[in-house]
Amino acid sequence: MSKSDDLAYFQKRAEAELVMAQRADNAKACNSHYELASRYLDLVQGSSAK
């Protein structure tokens, strides 16, 4: 898997987590999805900064 493949994967996962956060029925699930989205976005931003 190339670096650009990794970045695309992390970006898609972040987007999916944001959608799931918006659809979550309770606050804990919502917060968990936002946390995962944040971590995926950190990976995208950290990788593109190098």
URKA-V912349 format. One record per helix or strand of 2 or more residues. SS is the DSSP state (H for helix, E for strand). FROM is the first residue (numbers start at 1). LEN is the number of residues. If there is no record, write none. Layout:
# URKA-V912349
SS_FROM_LEN, SS_FROM_LEN
This chain:
# URKA-V912349
H_3_21, H_27_23
